[in-house]
């Protein structure tokens, strides 16, 4: 009954691409493989892919892809129905899991259904919400309808917050269920604080360092983070603003705020050191399904200021683990950022409480839940509407 599963996981994003979905999916795959499951990752070929494949029982299957407009370095998969049909007819998996709803994901959905393979899915990205930030807001409702149609045709859709699960259920998506995100508290921890790095940023022992981590793009609402920092700077003239990440908005931000520090994208221990070396984390995004950077900042011992949305709504009791304000209230966000900068006692208690809040949120528990859903699908225990 608990034999290893043969899983085909279809995704249009994968490391070394830097985004929360790629990181999350790679952790899930790694965890499933460590448990003895045979996981075949079907994804677009990346520039970094060489001629060799990882030494796994079911190596990655690389498909054609094209660059995603506005997202330098990211790919989207092209339709690949015939290739997937041949692949799964010759090497039939127990279950298919679709991570993304792009052309490759739709091909996986149609072929899995045609071959009577159980298929589950994840909901990771508000593509309909992104559209307004790229001059295409009029098609947002159309994109939303396409996403709902996709997920209604799978046996179960896993989403990272209770609010999203409830929203999917109201949209008549069958089997909507919670699959949270873990955080690596061994990697992200306050002990990685580096005075040498702070000195490179021009910050002294008592100076405030304000941080934002993530893709530097319009949908992240970065202008509000910059505005909040300017309000902090007016009262704390030695404060420093550090942006960790890259993206299409970086050049504009750097030109507008030449005194700010722009580090580019960071990974692993270097990223963890950047987190731990700051004091306040500003996260004004309203397009997240989760926002992995929030628990990473909390694990690193930062005082977080965010909208009451996505991961922050799940993890932060305002005034205890950080400060959150009503989604979309920009004036309140700026005021909360200034309050956090002004109140050293609040920062101190929030940093300790935030770390304690996320310490129990392990990837092991998330992987166990994911495994149980895939196993139920493979046994025919999940029924479509």
MARLOPA-137100 format. One record per residue (C-alpha): residue number from 1; z negated, x negated, y negated. Coordinates in steps of 0.25 Angstrom, whole numbers. Layout:
MARLOPA-137100
<site><resi>NUM</resi><z>Z</z><x>X</x><y>Y</y></site>
...
END
This chain:
MARLOPA-137100
<site><resi>1</resi><z>0</z><x>0</x><y>0</y></site>
<site><resi>2</resi><z>-3</z><x>-12</x><y>-10</y></site>
<site><resi>3</resi><z>9</z><x>-20</x><y>-6</y></site>
<site><resi>4</resi><z>16</z><x>-28</x><y>-17</y></site>
<site><resi>5</resi><z>26</z><x>-20</x><y>-25</y></site>
<site><resi>6</resi><z>40</z><x>-24</x><y>-28</y></site>
<site><resi>7</resi><z>41</z><x>-21</x><y>-43</y></site>
<site><resi>8</resi><z>53</z><x>-22</x><y>-52</y></site>
<site><resi>9</resi><z>49</z><x>-22</x><y>-66</y></site>
<site><resi>10</resi><z>60</z><x>-20</x><y>-77</y></site>
<site><resi>11</resi><z>57</z><x>-25</x><y>-91</y></site>
<site><resi>12</resi><z>65</z><x>-29</x><y>-103</y></site>
<site><resi>13</resi><z>55</z><x>-39</x><y>-109</y></site>
<site><resi>14</resi><z>48</z><x>-51</x><y>-102</y></site>
<site><resi>15</resi><z>42</z><x>-64</x><y>-106</y></site>
<site><resi>16</resi><z>44</z><x>-73</x><y>-113</y></site>
<site><resi>17</resi><z>48</z><x>-61</x><y>-122</y></site>
<site><resi>18</resi><z>35</z><x>-59</x><y>-131</y></site>
<site><resi>19</resi><z>31</z><x>-45</x><y>-131</y></site>
<site><resi>20</resi><z>20</z><x>-36</x><y>-125</y></site>
<site><resi>21</resi><z>28</z><x>-30</x><y>-115</y></site>
<site><resi>22</resi><z>34</z><x>-43</x><y>-109</y></site>
<site><resi>23</resi><z>20</z><x>-49</x><y>-108</y></site>
<site><resi>24</resi><z>14</z><x>-36</x><y>-102</y></site>
<site><resi>25</resi><z>25</z><x>-35</x><y>-92</y></site>
<site><resi>26</resi><z>24</z><x>-49</x><y>-88</y></site>
<site><resi>27</resi><z>9</z><x>-48</x><y>-86</y></site>
<site><resi>28</resi><z>11</z><x>-36</x><y>-77</y></site>
<site><resi>29</resi><z>22</z><x>-43</x><y>-69</y></site>
<site><resi>30</resi><z>14</z><x>-55</x><y>-67</y></site>
<site><resi>31</resi><z>2</z><x>-47</x><y>-62</y></site>
<site><resi>32</resi><z>10</z><x>-39</x><y>-52</y></site>
<site><resi>33</resi><z>16</z><x>-52</x><y>-46</y></site>
<site><resi>34</resi><z>2</z><x>-58</x><y>-45</y></site>
<site><resi>35</resi><z>-2</z><x>-45</x><y>-37</y></site>
<site><resi>36</resi><z>9</z><x>-48</x><y>-27</y></site>
<site><resi>37</resi><z>20</z><x>-38</x><y>-32</y></site>
<site><resi>38</resi><z>34</z><x>-42</x><y>-33</y></site>
<site><resi>39</resi><z>39</z><x>-40</x><y>-47</y></site>
<site><resi>40</resi><z>53</z><x>-41</x><y>-51</y></site>
<site><resi>41</resi><z>55</z><x>-41</x><y>-66</y></site>
<site><resi>42</resi><z>68</z><x>-36</x><y>-71</y></site>
<site><resi>43</resi><z>71</z><x>-40</x><y>-85</y></site>
<site><resi>44</resi><z>82</z><x>-45</x><y>-95</y></site>
<site><resi>45</resi><z>85</z><x>-60</x><y>-94</y></site>
<site><resi>46</resi><z>79</z><x>-68</x><y>-105</y></site>
<site><resi>47</resi><z>83</z><x>-81</x><y>-112</y></site>
<site><resi>48</resi><z>71</z><x>-88</x><y>-105</y></site>
<site><resi>49</resi><z>76</z><x>-84</x><y>-91</y></site>
<site><resi>50</resi><z>81</z><x>-96</x><y>-83</y></site>
<site><resi>51</resi><z>88</z><x>-97</x><y>-70</y></site>
<site><resi>52</resi><z>75</z><x>-96</x><y>-62</y></site>
<site><resi>53</resi><z>66</z><x>-84</x><y>-59</y></site>
<site><resi>54</resi><z>51</z><x>-84</x><y>-57</y></site>
<site><resi>55</resi><z>47</z><x>-86</x><y>-43</y></site>
<site><resi>56</resi><z>43</z><x>-72</x><y>-39</y></site>
<site><resi>57</resi><z>46</z><x>-63</x><y>-27</y></site>
<site><resi>58</resi><z>55</z><x>-54</x><y>-36</y></site>
<site><resi>59</resi><z>60</z><x>-63</x><y>-48</y></site>
<site><resi>60</resi><z>64</z><x>-57</x><y>-61</y></site>
<site><resi>61</resi><z>78</z><x>-50</x><y>-62</y></site>
<site><resi>62</resi><z>85</z><x>-53</x><y>-75</y></site>
<site><resi>63</resi><z>94</z><x>-43</x><y>-82</y></site>
<site><resi>64</resi><z>103</z><x>-44</x><y>-94</y></site>
<site><resi>65</resi><z>97</z><x>-41</x><y>-107</y></site>
<site><resi>66</resi><z>100</z><x>-42</x><y>-122</y></site>
<site><resi>67</resi><z>91</z><x>-46</x><y>-134</y></site>
<site><resi>68</resi><z>83</z><x>-34</x><y>-140</y></site>
<site><resi>69</resi><z>87</z><x>-32</x><y>-154</y></site>
<site><resi>70</resi><z>76</z><x>-36</x><y>-164</y></site>
<site><resi>71</resi><z>68</z><x>-43</x><y>-153</y></site>
<site><resi>72</resi><z>73</z><x>-57</x><y>-152</y></site>
<site><resi>73</resi><z>70</z><x>-63</x><y>-138</y></site>
<site><resi>74</resi><z>68</z><x>-49</x><y>-131</y></site>
<site><resi>75</resi><z>79</z><x>-43</x><y>-122</y></site>
<site><resi>76</resi><z>82</z><x>-29</x><y>-117</y></site>
<site><resi>77</resi><z>88</z><x>-27</x><y>-103</y></site>
<site><resi>78</resi><z>102</z><x>-21</x><y>-102</y></site>
<site><resi>79</resi><z>105</z><x>-10</x><y>-92</y></site>
<site><resi>80</resi><z>104</z><x>-15</x><y>-78</y></site>
<site><resi>81</resi><z>105</z><x>-3</x><y>-69</y></site>
<site><resi>82</resi><z>115</z><x>-9</x><y>-58</y></site>
<site><resi>83</resi><z>107</z><x>-22</x><y>-58</y></site>
<site><resi>84</resi><z>94</z><x>-15</x><y>-56</y></site>
<site><resi>85</resi><z>99</z><x>-6</x><y>-45</y></site>
<site><resi>86</resi><z>105</z><x>-18</x><y>-37</y></site>
<site><resi>87</resi><z>92</z><x>-25</x><y>-39</y></site>
<site><resi>88</resi><z>83</z><x>-14</x><y>-34</y></site>
<site><resi>89</resi><z>92</z><x>-10</x><y>-23</y></site>
<site><resi>90</resi><z>91</z><x>-24</x><y>-17</y></site>
<site><resi>91</resi><z>77</z><x>-26</x><y>-21</y></site>
<site><resi>92</resi><z>70</z><x>-13</x><y>-22</y></site>
<site><resi>93</resi><z>56</z><x>-13</x><y>-29</y></site>
<site><resi>94</resi><z>45</z><x>-4</x><y>-26</y></site>
<site><resi>95</resi><z>44</z><x>0</x><y>-41</y></site>
<site><resi>96</resi><z>51</z><x>-3</x><y>-54</y></site>
<site><resi>97</resi><z>44</z><x>-4</x><y>-67</y></site>
<site><resi>98</resi><z>51</z><x>-3</x><y>-80</y></site>
<site><resi>99</resi><z>45</z><x>-10</x><y>-92</y></site>
<site><resi>100</resi><z>55</z><x>-7</x><y>-103</y></site>
<site><resi>101</resi><z>64</z><x>4</x><y>-107</y></site>
<site><resi>102</resi><z>76</z><x>-4</x><y>-111</y></site>
<site><resi>103</resi><z>90</z><x>-3</x><y>-104</y></site>
<site><resi>104</resi><z>85</z><x>-12</x><y>-92</y></site>
<site><resi>105</resi><z>73</z><x>-3</x><y>-91</y></site>
<site><resi>106</resi><z>82</z><x>10</x><y>-90</y></site>
<site><resi>107</resi><z>90</z><x>3</x><y>-80</y></site>
<site><resi>108</resi><z>78</z><x>1</x><y>-71</y></site>
<site><resi>109</resi><z>73</z><x>15</x><y>-73</y></site>
<site><resi>110</resi><z>87</z><x>21</x><y>-69</y></site>
<site><resi>111</resi><z>89</z><x>12</x><y>-57</y></site>
<site><resi>112</resi><z>74</z><x>13</x><y>-52</y></site>
<site><resi>113</resi><z>76</z><x>29</x><y>-52</y></site>
<site><resi>114</resi><z>90</z><x>28</x><y>-45</y></site>
<site><resi>115</resi><z>84</z><x>19</x><y>-34</y></site>
<site><resi>116</resi><z>71</z><x>28</x><y>-33</y></site>
<site><resi>117</resi><z>62</z><x>16</x><y>-37</y></site>
<site><resi>118</resi><z>49</z><x>20</x><y>-43</y></site>
<site><resi>119</resi><z>49</z><x>15</x><y>-58</y></site>
<site><resi>120</resi><z>38</z><x>14</x><y>-68</y></site>
<site><resi>121</resi><z>38</z><x>10</x><y>-83</y></site>
<site><resi>122</resi><z>30</z><x>4</x><y>-94</y></site>
<site><resi>123</resi><z>30</z><x>9</x><y>-109</y></site>
<site><resi>124</resi><z>28</z><x>-4</x><y>-117</y></site>
<site><resi>125</resi><z>36</z><x>-2</x><y>-131</y></site>
<site><resi>126</resi><z>38</z><x>9</x><y>-141</y></site>
<site><resi>127</resi><z>53</z><x>6</x><y>-143</y></site>
<site><resi>128</resi><z>54</z><x>20</x><y>-150</y></site>
<site><resi>129</resi><z>43</z><x>15</x><y>-160</y></site>
<site><resi>130</resi><z>50</z><x>1</x><y>-162</y></site>
<site><resi>131</resi><z>64</z><x>8</x><y>-167</y></site>
<site><resi>132</resi><z>59</z><x>11</x><y>-181</y></site>
<site><resi>133</resi><z>56</z><x>-3</x><y>-184</y></site>
<site><resi>134</resi><z>70</z><x>-7</x><y>-181</y></site>
<site><resi>135</resi><z>77</z><x>3</x><y>-189</y></site>
<site><resi>136</resi><z>80</z><x>13</x><y>-177</y></site>
<site><resi>137</resi><z>68</z><x>23</x><y>-179</y></site>
<site><resi>138</resi><z>77</z><x>34</x><y>-178</y></site>
<site><resi>139</resi><z>80</z><x>31</x><y>-163</y></site>
<site><resi>140</resi><z>65</z><x>30</x><y>-160</y></site>
<site><resi>141</resi><z>63</z><x>44</x><y>-154</y></site>
<site><resi>142</resi><z>76</z><x>41</x><y>-145</y></site>
<site><resi>143</resi><z>70</z><x>28</x><y>-140</y></site>
<site><resi>144</resi><z>57</z><x>36</x><y>-137</y></site>
<site><resi>145</resi><z>64</z><x>46</x><y>-129</y></site>
<site><resi>146</resi><z>71</z><x>36</x><y>-121</y></site>
<site><resi>147</resi><z>58</z><x>29</x><y>-118</y></site>
<site><resi>148</resi><z>52</z><x>42</x><y>-113</y></site>
<site><resi>149</resi><z>64</z><x>45</x><y>-105</y></site>
<site><resi>150</resi><z>63</z><x>31</x><y>-98</y></site>
<site><resi>151</resi><z>48</z><x>32</x><y>-95</y></site>
<site><resi>152</resi><z>49</z><x>47</x><y>-90</y></site>
<site><resi>153</resi><z>58</z><x>42</x><y>-79</y></site>
<site><resi>154</resi><z>48</z><x>32</x><y>-73</y></site>
<site><resi>155</resi><z>36</z><x>35</x><y>-64</y></site>
<site><resi>156</resi><z>26</z><x>29</x><y>-73</y></site>
<site><resi>157</resi><z>25</z><x>23</x><y>-87</y></site>
<site><resi>158</resi><z>14</z><x>13</x><y>-91</y></site>
<site><resi>159</resi><z>10</z><x>12</x><y>-105</y></site>
<site><resi>160</resi><z>-1</z><x>3</x><y>-111</y></site>
<site><resi>161</resi><z>-9</z><x>13</x><y>-119</y></site>
<site><resi>162</resi><z>-15</z><x>27</x><y>-117</y></site>
<site><resi>163</resi><z>-8</z><x>32</x><y>-129</y></site>
<site><resi>164</resi><z>5</z><x>28</x><y>-124</y></site>
<site><resi>165</resi><z>2</z><x>34</x><y>-110</y></site>
<site><resi>166</resi><z>-1</z><x>47</x><y>-117</y></site>
<site><resi>167</resi><z>11</z><x>47</x><y>-125</y></site>
<site><resi>168</resi><z>20</z><x>44</x><y>-113</y></site>
<site><resi>169</resi><z>13</z><x>55</x><y>-105</y></site>
<site><resi>170</resi><z>16</z><x>65</x><y>-117</y></site>
<site><resi>171</resi><z>31</z><x>61</x><y>-116</y></site>
<site><resi>172</resi><z>31</z><x>65</x><y>-101</y></site>
<site><resi>173</resi><z>32</z><x>51</x><y>-96</y></site>
<site><resi>174</resi><z>27</z><x>52</x><y>-81</y></site>
<site><resi>175</resi><z>16</z><x>43</x><y>-76</y></site>
<site><resi>176</resi><z>12</z><x>37</x><y>-90</y></site>
<site><resi>177</resi><z>0</z><x>28</x><y>-88</y></site>
<site><resi>178</resi><z>-8</z><x>17</x><y>-95</y></site>
<site><resi>179</resi><z>-5</z><x>2</x><y>-92</y></site>
<site><resi>180</resi><z>-12</z><x>-6</x><y>-102</y></site>
<site><resi>181</resi><z>-10</z><x>-20</x><y>-105</y></site>
<site><resi>182</resi><z>-19</z><x>-32</x><y>-102</y></site>
<site><resi>183</resi><z>-23</z><x>-44</x><y>-110</y></site>
<site><resi>184</resi><z>-25</z><x>-58</x><y>-106</y></site>
<site><resi>185</resi><z>-39</z><x>-61</x><y>-111</y></site>
<site><resi>186</resi><z>-39</z><x>-75</x><y>-105</y></site>
<site><resi>187</resi><z>-27</z><x>-78</x><y>-114</y></site>
<site><resi>188</resi><z>-31</z><x>-71</x><y>-126</y></site>
<site><resi>189</resi><z>-45</z><x>-74</x><y>-130</y></site>
<site><resi>190</resi><z>-53</z><x>-79</x><y>-142</y></site>
<site><resi>191</resi><z>-55</z><x>-92</x><y>-137</y></site>
<site><resi>192</resi><z>-41</z><x>-96</x><y>-140</y></site>
<site><resi>193</resi><z>-44</z><x>-96</x><y>-155</y></site>
<site><resi>194</resi><z>-38</z><x>-109</x><y>-161</y></site>
<site><resi>195</resi><z>-43</z><x>-115</x><y>-174</y></site>
<site><resi>196</resi><z>-31</z><x>-125</x><y>-173</y></site>
<site><resi>197</resi><z>-21</z><x>-113</x><y>-173</y></site>
<site><resi>198</resi><z>-29</z><x>-106</x><y>-184</y></site>
<site><resi>199</resi><z>-28</z><x>-119</x><y>-193</y></site>
<site><resi>200</resi><z>-13</z><x>-119</x><y>-190</y></site>
<site><resi>201</resi><z>-12</z><x>-105</x><y>-196</y></site>
<site><resi>202</resi><z>-20</z><x>-110</x><y>-208</y></site>
<site><resi>203</resi><z>-33</z><x>-102</x><y>-205</y></site>
<site><resi>204</resi><z>-47</z><x>-108</x><y>-206</y></site>
<site><resi>205</resi><z>-59</z><x>-104</x><y>-197</y></site>
<site><resi>206</resi><z>-63</z><x>-92</x><y>-206</y></site>
<site><resi>207</resi><z>-49</z><x>-88</x><y>-210</y></site>
<site><resi>208</resi><z>-43</z><x>-75</x><y>-204</y></site>
<site><resi>209</resi><z>-31</z><x>-76</x><y>-195</y></site>
<site><resi>210</resi><z>-23</z><x>-62</x><y>-194</y></site>
<site><resi>211</resi><z>-14</z><x>-61</x><y>-182</y></site>
<site><resi>212</resi><z>-2</z><x>-53</x><y>-177</y></site>
<site><resi>213</resi><z>4</z><x>-56</x><y>-164</y></site>
<site><resi>214</resi><z>17</z><x>-49</x><y>-159</y></site>
<site><resi>215</resi><z>32</z><x>-47</x><y>-161</y></site>
<site><resi>216</resi><z>35</z><x>-49</x><y>-176</y></site>
<site><resi>217</resi><z>43</z><x>-36</x><y>-177</y></site>
<site><resi>218</resi><z>44</z><x>-24</x><y>-186</y></site>
<site><resi>219</resi><z>38</z><x>-14</x><y>-175</y></site>
<site><resi>220</resi><z>25</z><x>-22</x><y>-176</y></site>
<site><resi>221</resi><z>22</z><x>-18</x><y>-190</y></site>
<site><resi>222</resi><z>19</z><x>-32</x><y>-195</y></site>
<site><resi>223</resi><z>20</z><x>-29</x><y>-209</y></site>
<site><resi>224</resi><z>7</z><x>-21</x><y>-208</y></site>
<site><resi>225</resi><z>1</z><x>-33</x><y>-202</y></site>
<site><resi>226</resi><z>6</z><x>-42</x><y>-213</y></site>
<site><resi>227</resi><z>1</z><x>-32</x><y>-223</y></site>
<site><resi>228</resi><z>-13</z><x>-31</x><y>-217</y></site>
<site><resi>229</resi><z>-14</z><x>-46</x><y>-217</y></site>
<site><resi>230</resi><z>-10</z><x>-47</x><y>-232</y></site>
<site><resi>231</resi><z>-22</z><x>-37</x><y>-234</y></site>
<site><resi>232</resi><z>-31</z><x>-47</x><y>-226</y></site>
<site><resi>233</resi><z>-26</z><x>-59</x><y>-234</y></site>
<site><resi>234</resi><z>-29</z><x>-52</x><y>-247</y></site>
<site><resi>235</resi><z>-44</z><x>-53</x><y>-243</y></site>
<site><resi>236</resi><z>-44</z><x>-65</x><y>-234</y></site>
<site><resi>237</resi><z>-34</z><x>-75</x><y>-241</y></site>
<site><resi>238</resi><z>-35</z><x>-86</x><y>-230</y></site>
<site><resi>239</resi><z>-31</z><x>-76</x><y>-218</y></site>
<site><resi>240</resi><z>-19</z><x>-80</x><y>-210</y></site>
<site><resi>241</resi><z>-9</z><x>-71</x><y>-204</y></site>
<site><resi>242</resi><z>-3</z><x>-75</x><y>-191</y></site>
<site><resi>243</resi><z>9</z><x>-69</x><y>-184</y></site>
<site><resi>244</resi><z>11</z><x>-72</x><y>-169</y></site>
<site><resi>245</resi><z>25</z><x>-67</x><y>-164</y></site>
<site><resi>246</resi><z>39</z><x>-67</x><y>-167</y></site>
<site><resi>247</resi><z>50</z><x>-56</x><y>-170</y></site>
<site><resi>248</resi><z>60</z><x>-51</x><y>-181</y></site>
<site><resi>249</resi><z>49</z><x>-49</x><y>-191</y></site>
<site><resi>250</resi><z>44</z><x>-63</x><y>-191</y></site>
<site><resi>251</resi><z>53</z><x>-69</x><y>-202</y></site>
<site><resi>252</resi><z>51</z><x>-57</x><y>-212</y></site>
<site><resi>253</resi><z>36</z><x>-59</x><y>-210</y></site>
<site><resi>254</resi><z>36</z><x>-74</x><y>-211</y></site>
<site><resi>255</resi><z>44</z><x>-73</x><y>-224</y></site>
<site><resi>256</resi><z>35</z><x>-62</x><y>-230</y></site>
<site><resi>257</resi><z>22</z><x>-69</x><y>-226</y></site>
<site><resi>258</resi><z>24</z><x>-84</x><y>-226</y></site>
<site><resi>259</resi><z>9</z><x>-87</x><y>-225</y></site>
<site><resi>260</resi><z>8</z><x>-80</x><y>-212</y></site>
<site><resi>261</resi><z>9</z><x>-88</x><y>-199</y></site>
<site><resi>262</resi><z>20</z><x>-84</x><y>-189</y></site>
<site><resi>263</resi><z>18</z><x>-91</x><y>-176</y></site>
<site><resi>264</resi><z>29</z><x>-85</x><y>-167</y></site>
<site><resi>265</resi><z>27</z><x>-79</x><y>-154</y></site>
<site><resi>266</resi><z>16</z><x>-85</x><y>-145</y></site>
<site><resi>267</resi><z>12</z><x>-84</x><y>-130</y></site>
<site><resi>268</resi><z>1</z><x>-87</x><y>-121</y></site>
<site><resi>269</resi><z>-10</z><x>-96</x><y>-125</y></site>
<site><resi>270</resi><z>-4</z><x>-99</x><y>-139</y></site>
<site><resi>271</resi><z>-3</z><x>-84</x><y>-142</y></site>
<site><resi>272</resi><z>-18</z><x>-82</x><y>-137</y></site>
<site><resi>273</resi><z>-22</z><x>-93</x><y>-147</y></site>
<site><resi>274</resi><z>-15</z><x>-87</x><y>-158</y></site>
<site><resi>275</resi><z>-22</z><x>-74</x><y>-156</y></site>
<site><resi>276</resi><z>-36</z><x>-80</x><y>-154</y></site>
<site><resi>277</resi><z>-34</z><x>-88</x><y>-167</y></site>
<site><resi>278</resi><z>-33</z><x>-76</x><y>-176</y></site>
<site><resi>279</resi><z>-43</z><x>-66</x><y>-181</y></site>
<site><resi>280</resi><z>-37</z><x>-53</x><y>-184</y></site>
<site><resi>281</resi><z>-25</z><x>-47</x><y>-176</y></site>
<site><resi>282</resi><z>-16</z><x>-37</x><y>-184</y></site>
<site><resi>283</resi><z>-8</z><x>-27</x><y>-175</y></site>
<site><resi>284</resi><z>-1</z><x>-16</x><y>-184</y></site>
<site><resi>285</resi><z>10</z><x>-12</x><y>-173</y></site>
<site><resi>286</resi><z>12</z><x>2</x><y>-170</y></site>
<site><resi>287</resi><z>23</z><x>0</x><y>-160</y></site>
<site><resi>288</resi><z>15</z><x>-5</x><y>-148</y></site>
<site><resi>289</resi><z>13</z><x>2</x><y>-135</y></site>
<site><resi>290</resi><z>2</z><x>-8</x><y>-133</y></site>
<site><resi>291</resi><z>2</z><x>-21</x><y>-141</y></site>
<site><resi>292</resi><z>-3</z><x>-32</x><y>-132</y></site>
<site><resi>293</resi><z>-6</z><x>-41</x><y>-144</y></site>
<site><resi>294</resi><z>-18</z><x>-32</x><y>-147</y></site>
<site><resi>295</resi><z>-26</z><x>-35</x><y>-134</y></site>
<site><resi>296</resi><z>-22</z><x>-49</x><y>-135</y></site>
<site><resi>297</resi><z>-28</z><x>-50</x><y>-149</y></site>
<site><resi>298</resi><z>-40</z><x>-43</x><y>-145</y></site>
<site><resi>299</resi><z>-42</z><x>-53</x><y>-133</y></site>
<site><resi>300</resi><z>-40</z><x>-64</x><y>-142</y></site>
<site><resi>301</resi><z>-52</z><x>-59</x><y>-151</y></site>
<site><resi>302</resi><z>-44</z><x>-54</x><y>-163</y></site>
<site><resi>303</resi><z>-48</z><x>-43</x><y>-172</y></site>
<site><resi>304</resi><z>-37</z><x>-33</x><y>-171</y></site>
<site><resi>305</resi><z>-32</z><x>-24</x><y>-181</y></site>
<site><resi>306</resi><z>-22</z><x>-14</x><y>-176</y></site>
<site><resi>307</resi><z>-17</z><x>1</x><y>-177</y></site>
<site><resi>308</resi><z>-24</z><x>10</x><y>-167</y></site>
<site><resi>309</resi><z>-12</z><x>10</x><y>-157</y></site>
<site><resi>310</resi><z>-8</z><x>4</x><y>-144</y></site>
<site><resi>311</resi><z>-17</z><x>-7</x><y>-138</y></site>
<site><resi>312</resi><z>-26</z><x>-7</x><y>-151</y></site>
<site><resi>313</resi><z>-29</z><x>8</x><y>-149</y></site>
<site><resi>314</resi><z>-32</z><x>5</x><y>-134</y></site>
<site><resi>315</resi><z>-41</z><x>-7</x><y>-136</y></site>
<site><resi>316</resi><z>-47</z><x>-7</x><y>-150</y></site>
<site><resi>317</resi><z>-58</z><x>1</x><y>-155</y></site>
<site><resi>318</resi><z>-57</z><x>-1</x><y>-170</y></site>
<site><resi>319</resi><z>-69</z><x>-8</x><y>-176</y></site>
<site><resi>320</resi><z>-72</z><x>-14</x><y>-163</y></site>
<site><resi>321</resi><z>-61</z><x>-21</x><y>-157</y></site>
<site><resi>322</resi><z>-53</z><x>-22</x><y>-169</y></site>
<site><resi>323</resi><z>-48</z><x>-12</x><y>-180</y></site>
<site><resi>324</resi><z>-37</z><x>-2</x><y>-177</y></site>
<site><resi>325</resi><z>-32</z><x>9</x><y>-187</y></site>
<site><resi>326</resi><z>-23</z><x>21</x><y>-186</y></site>
<site><resi>327</resi><z>-9</z><x>18</x><y>-182</y></site>
<site><resi>328</resi><z>0</z><x>17</x><y>-194</y></site>
<site><resi>329</resi><z>-11</z><x>16</x><y>-204</y></site>
<site><resi>330</resi><z>-6</z><x>4</x><y>-211</y></site>
<site><resi>331</resi><z>-17</z><x>4</x><y>-222</y></site>
<site><resi>332</resi><z>-28</z><x>5</x><y>-212</y></site>
<site><resi>333</resi><z>-22</z><x>-6</x><y>-204</y></site>
<site><resi>334</resi><z>-22</z><x>-15</x><y>-216</y></site>
<site><resi>335</resi><z>-36</z><x>-11</x><y>-219</y></site>
<site><resi>336</resi><z>-41</z><x>-14</x><y>-205</y></site>
<site><resi>337</resi><z>-35</z><x>-28</x><y>-205</y></site>
<site><resi>338</resi><z>-42</z><x>-31</x><y>-218</y></site>
<site><resi>339</resi><z>-55</z><x>-25</x><y>-212</y></site>
<site><resi>340</resi><z>-54</z><x>-34</x><y>-200</y></site>
<site><resi>341</resi><z>-51</z><x>-46</x><y>-209</y></site>
<site><resi>342</resi><z>-63</z><x>-43</x><y>-218</y></site>
<site><resi>343</resi><z>-73</z><x>-40</x><y>-207</y></site>
<site><resi>344</resi><z>-77</z><x>-53</x><y>-199</y></site>
<site><resi>345</resi><z>-88</z><x>-46</x><y>-191</y></site>
<site><resi>346</resi><z>-77</z><x>-35</x><y>-187</y></site>
<site><resi>347</resi><z>-68</z><x>-46</x><y>-183</y></site>
<site><resi>348</resi><z>-78</z><x>-53</x><y>-175</y></site>
<site><resi>349</resi><z>-83</z><x>-41</x><y>-167</y></site>
<site><resi>350</resi><z>-68</z><x>-36</x><y>-165</y></site>
<site><resi>351</resi><z>-64</z><x>-49</x><y>-159</y></site>
<site><resi>352</resi><z>-75</z><x>-49</x><y>-149</y></site>
<site><resi>353</resi><z>-73</z><x>-34</x><y>-146</y></site>
<site><resi>354</resi><z>-58</z><x>-35</x><y>-145</y></site>
<site><resi>355</resi><z>-59</z><x>-46</x><y>-134</y></site>
<site><resi>356</resi><z>-69</z><x>-38</x><y>-126</y></site>
<site><resi>357</resi><z>-60</z><x>-26</x><y>-127</y></site>
<site><resi>358</resi><z>-48</z><x>-32</x><y>-120</y></site>
<site><resi>359</resi><z>-55</z><x>-42</x><y>-110</y></site>
<site><resi>360</resi><z>-55</z><x>-31</x><y>-99</y></site>
<site><resi>361</resi><z>-40</z><x>-28</x><y>-101</y></site>
<site><resi>362</resi><z>-34</z><x>-36</x><y>-90</y></site>
<site><resi>363</resi><z>-20</z><x>-37</x><y>-86</y></site>
<site><resi>364</resi><z>-25</z><x>-36</x><y>-71</y></site>
<site><resi>365</resi><z>-29</z><x>-22</x><y>-74</y></site>
<site><resi>366</resi><z>-15</z><x>-18</x><y>-80</y></site>
<site><resi>367</resi><z>-8</z><x>-25</x><y>-69</y></site>
<site><resi>368</resi><z>-16</z><x>-17</x><y>-59</y></site>
<site><resi>369</resi><z>-12</z><x>-4</x><y>-65</y></site>
<site><resi>370</resi><z>2</z><x>-8</x><y>-66</y></site>
<site><resi>371</resi><z>3</z><x>-11</x><y>-52</y></site>
<site><resi>372</resi><z>-4</z><x>2</x><y>-48</y></site>
<site><resi>373</resi><z>7</z><x>10</x><y>-55</y></site>
<site><resi>374</resi><z>18</z><x>2</x><y>-49</y></site>
<site><resi>375</resi><z>12</z><x>4</x><y>-35</y></site>
<site><resi>376</resi><z>11</z><x>19</x><y>-37</y></site>
<site><resi>377</resi><z>25</z><x>20</x><y>-42</y></site>
<site><resi>378</resi><z>30</z><x>12</x><y>-30</y></site>
<site><resi>379</resi><z>22</z><x>21</x><y>-20</y></site>
<site><resi>380</resi><z>28</z><x>34</x><y>-26</y></site>
<site><resi>381</resi><z>15</z><x>38</x><y>-32</y></site>
<site><resi>382</resi><z>21</z><x>40</x><y>-46</y></site>
<site><resi>383</resi><z>30</z><x>52</x><y>-47</y></site>
<site><resi>384</resi><z>40</z><x>55</x><y>-58</y></site>
<site><resi>385</resi><z>40</z><x>68</x><y>-66</y></site>
END
